[in-house]
Amino acid sequence: MEKILIIKLGASGDVVRTTTLLHILNGEIHWLTGDMNAMLLQGIPKIKKIITPSELAETSFGEYDLVINLEDDVESSMLLSGIKTKEIFGAYLGKDQKVHYTESSKEWFDLSLISTHGIKKANQLKFENKKSYQEMIFSGLGYTFAGESYLLPESPKTDLRGDIAVAPKAGKVWPMKNWAYFNLLVKHLRSEGLSVNILPERPTMLEHLADVRNHEVLISGDSLPMHFALGSEIPLVTLFICTSAAEIYDYNLMTKIVSPDLQKYWYRRDFDEKATKSIPFDEVLYSVSKILERRLVHAH
């Protein structure tokens, strides 16, 4: 039986979408992930062992047939240098002490911060790319992505329920993802008699997951709740202001709304208020109405 190690520490949404690999990898699977993301992998039957950075000192890795390293930082690659493996997919530390990536993984890493083409060209390639993350990773590993689903854990009960969940806040890294009209949209939808909740911050990500699952529809930017909805088969409207819509596989659940000025704000981590207003209010409202209409038809 093959022994496989996956190194995917964060961000949380990226960890969640990487669980699609568990459908195709066979063997004893270990996963090195960030401390706060471990709970997102708990109880997934295919994972034999979850390792977190805080446990590294007392972890003996043994030998692997394959290590899949989807991180692009020096620390992860240095860690990999100390692990015995027959094969590597993804990033590793070269003899020059710089991070390189395997030929097999270049379709994904050519678009990354460690691209051999340099960051300007990498961003251009990323803009031109039409494939989802899963398609690129699967094909690099020799498989064809066929819509394999995310694997998510059970979630606890929470008391936040309603028709529509709204996740207006993205993390600090991407301030331009915070669309300017979320509050206006919430007000408008509530005036139509819909039960609309803005997702609160929770002590744990599993409670956050439960909140998403307690709603019929999610409206958000490209963020963790989006991945939770995709993994829970909840229809959603997603706004893409400065990041790639193509990389997100929609599972026939997602209506993607892409800023007409996407190229101008592409992968920028600064803030420009014009970006947050670049997607019109009416376009989002129309897309939400269409999803609600479809759900009414299915209900009857």
C-alpha positions in Angstrom: 0.0 0.0 0.0 1.3 3.4 -1.0 2.1 5.9 1.7 1.4 9.5 0.7 2.0 12.9 2.5 0.1 16.0 1.4 1.5 19.3 2.6 -1.2 22.0 2.4 -1.1 24.3 5.5 -3.4 27.2 4.5 -5.3 29.2 3.5 -8.3 27.4 4.9 -10.3 27.5 1.6 -7.3 26.1 -0.2 -7.1 23.2 2.2 -10.8 22.5 1.7 -10.5 22.4 -2.1 -7.4 20.2 -1.9 -9.6 17.5 -0.2 -10.8 16.6 -3.7 -7.5 14.7 -4.2 -8.7 12.2 -1.6 -11.1 10.7 -4.1 -8.2 9.6 -6.4 -5.3 8.9 -4.0 -5.1 5.4 -2.7 -3.0 4.3 0.2 -2.1 5.5 3.7 -2.6 9.3 3.5 -1.0 11.7 6.0 -1.7 15.5 5.8 0.4 18.3 7.2 -1.8 21.3 7.7 -1.9 24.5 9.7 -3.0 24.2 13.4 -6.3 26.0 12.8 -7.1 24.0 9.7 -6.7 20.6 11.4 -10.4 20.5 12.4 -11.4 20.8 8.8 -9.8 17.5 8.1 -10.9 15.6 11.2 -13.0 12.6 10.6 -12.4 12.4 6.9 -12.0 8.6 6.5 -9.3 8.7 3.8 -6.8 10.6 6.1 -4.9 8.3 8.4 -2.9 11.0 10.2 -3.2 14.8 10.5 0.1 16.6 11.5 0.3 20.2 12.5 3.3 22.5 12.8 3.0 22.5 16.6 3.5 18.7 16.5 6.5 18.6 14.1 9.1 18.2 16.9 7.6 14.9 18.0 6.6 13.6 14.6 8.5 10.8 12.9 7.5 10.8 9.3 9.1 7.5 8.1 9.3 7.0 4.4 6.8 8.0 1.7 6.1 6.8 -1.8 4.8 10.3 -2.7 4.9 13.7 -1.1 2.5 16.4 -2.6 3.8 19.8 -1.5 1.3 22.5 -2.5 3.0 25.3 -0.5 5.4 27.7 -2.2 7.4 28.9 0.9 10.9 28.1 2.0 9.9 26.6 5.4 7.7 23.9 3.8 10.3 23.0 1.3 13.0 22.9 4.0 10.8 20.5 6.0 10.4 18.3 2.9 14.2 18.1 2.6 14.3 16.1 5.8 11.6 13.6 4.7 12.4 10.5 2.8 10.3 10.0 -0.3 10.5 8.2 -3.6 8.7 10.9 -5.5 7.8 14.6 -5.1 5.0 16.5 -6.7 5.1 20.3 -6.2 7.6 22.5 -4.5 11.0 21.5 -3.0 14.3 23.0 -2.0 17.0 22.9 -4.6 20.7 22.6 -4.0 20.9 26.4 -4.3 18.6 26.6 -1.2 15.9 28.2 -3.4 12.4 26.8 -3.8 11.8 25.0 -7.1 8.9 22.9 -8.3 8.6 19.6 -10.2 7.9 19.5 -14.0 4.8 17.5 -13.1 3.4 20.5 -11.1 4.3 23.3 -13.4 0.8 24.0 -14.8 -0.1 25.2 -11.3 3.2 26.6 -10.0 3.9 28.5 -13.3 1.1 30.8 -12.1 2.5 31.2 -8.6 4.8 33.4 -6.6 7.7 31.0 -7.3 7.0 30.8 -11.0 10.2 30.3 -13.1 8.7 33.0 -15.4 8.9 35.7 -12.7 5.9 37.3 -10.9 4.8 39.6 -13.8 4.6 36.8 -16.3 3.1 34.5 -13.7 0.3 37.0 -13.1 -0.3 37.3 -16.8 -0.5 33.5 -17.2 -2.9 33.4 -14.2 -5.1 36.0 -15.9 -5.2 34.0 -19.1 -5.7 30.6 -17.4 -9.1 29.0 -17.9 -8.6 25.9 -15.8 -9.7 25.2 -12.2 -7.2 24.5 -9.5 -8.5 20.9 -9.4 -8.0 20.4 -13.1 -4.4 21.6 -12.9 -3.4 19.5 -9.8 -5.2 16.4 -11.0 -3.7 16.4 -14.5 -0.2 17.0 -13.0 -0.7 13.9 -10.9 -1.8 12.0 -14.0 -5.6 12.0 -13.4 -8.5 13.7 -15.0 -10.7 15.9 -12.8 -14.3 14.8 -13.1 -16.1 17.1 -10.6 -14.9 15.2 -7.5 -16.5 16.9 -4.5 -14.9 18.6 -1.5 -14.8 16.5 1.7 -15.9 18.3 4.7 -16.3 17.3 8.4 -19.5 17.1 10.4 -20.4 20.4 11.9 -22.0 21.3 15.2 -25.5 22.7 15.6 -25.7 26.5 15.6 -28.8 28.7 16.0 -28.2 31.0 13.0 -30.6 30.0 10.3 -32.3 31.7 7.3 -32.9 31.9 3.6 -29.7 33.7 2.7 -26.3 34.0 4.3 -24.0 36.9 3.4 -20.3 36.9 3.9 -19.2 40.4 3.2 -15.7 40.4 4.7 -12.7 38.9 3.1 -9.4 38.5 5.1 -6.9 41.4 5.6 -4.8 40.2 2.6 -7.4 41.2 0.0 -9.2 44.4 1.1 -10.5 45.0 -2.5 -12.7 41.8 -2.2 -15.0 43.7 0.2 -17.8 44.7 -2.2 -19.2 48.2 -1.3 -22.9 47.2 -1.6 -23.3 44.2 0.6 -25.2 46.2 3.3 -27.5 47.7 0.7 -28.2 44.2 -0.7 -29.0 42.8 2.7 -31.5 45.7 3.4 -33.1 45.2 0.0 -33.5 41.4 0.4 -34.9 41.8 3.9 -37.5 44.3 2.6 -38.6 41.5 0.2 -39.5 39.4 3.3 -36.4 37.1 3.1 -34.5 36.0 6.2 -31.0 37.3 5.6 -28.0 36.8 8.0 -24.6 38.4 7.8 -22.3 35.6 8.9 -20.7 36.4 12.3 -17.2 35.6 13.4 -17.2 32.3 15.3 -14.8 30.8 17.9 -14.2 27.8 15.5 -14.4 27.2 11.8 -16.8 24.3 12.3 -19.4 26.6 13.7 -18.7 28.9 10.7 -19.3 25.9 8.5 -22.6 25.1 10.3 -23.8 28.7 9.8 -23.3 28.4 6.1 -25.1 25.0 6.0 -28.1 26.5 7.9 -29.0 28.7 4.8 -30.4 28.1 1.4 -28.1 30.5 -0.5 -24.8 32.1 0.1 -23.6 35.5 -1.3 -19.9 36.2 -0.8 -16.6 37.1 -2.4 -13.9 34.6 -3.2 -13.4 33.5 0.4 -13.7 30.5 2.9 -17.6 30.6 3.2 -17.7 30.2 -0.6 -15.7 26.9 -0.3 -18.0 25.8 2.6 -21.0 26.4 0.4 -19.5 24.5 -2.5 -18.6 21.6 -0.3 -22.1 21.6 1.3 -24.0 21.8 -2.1 -25.5 25.2 -1.3 -26.2 27.4 -4.3 -24.2 30.6 -4.2 -23.5 33.9 -5.9 -19.8 34.8 -5.8 -18.1 38.1 -6.6 -14.7 38.2 -8.2 -13.1 41.6 -8.0 -9.4 41.0 -8.0 -8.9 37.2 -8.1 -9.4 34.3 -10.5 -12.9 33.1 -11.2 -11.6 30.4 -13.6 -9.6 28.7 -10.8 -12.8 28.0 -8.8 -14.8 25.0 -10.1 -18.5 25.9 -9.8 -20.0 22.4 -9.3 -23.1 23.7 -11.1 -23.9 25.6 -7.9 -22.2 28.9 -8.4 -23.1 32.0 -10.3 -19.9 33.9 -10.9 -20.0 37.6 -11.2 -16.7 39.0 -12.4 -15.7 42.7 -12.1 -15.5 44.3 -15.6 -12.2 45.9 -14.3 -10.7 42.6 -13.2 -7.5 43.1 -15.1 -6.9 46.5 -13.5 -7.2 45.1 -10.0 -5.7 41.6 -10.8 -4.1 40.1 -7.7 -3.5 43.5 -6.1 -3.4 43.4 -2.3 -3.6 47.2 -1.8 -6.9 49.0 -1.6 -8.8 51.1 -4.2 -12.4 52.0 -3.4 -13.3 52.0 -7.1 -12.6 48.3 -7.1 -15.2 47.6 -4.4 -17.8 49.4 -6.5 -16.8 47.9 -9.9 -19.6 45.2 -9.8 -23.0 46.9 -10.1 -25.6 46.3 -7.4 -28.3 45.4 -9.9 -26.3 42.6 -11.4 -25.8 40.9 -8.1 -29.5 41.4 -7.1 -30.6 39.9 -10.4 -28.3 36.8 -10.0 -29.6 36.2 -6.4 -33.3 36.5 -7.7 -32.6 33.9 -10.4 -31.2 31.4 -7.8 -34.2 32.0 -5.5 -36.6 31.5 -8.4 -35.0 28.2 -9.3 -35.2 27.0 -5.7 -38.9 27.9 -5.6 -39.5 25.9 -8.8 -37.6 22.9 -7.2 -39.6 23.2 -4.0 -42.8 22.8 -5.9 
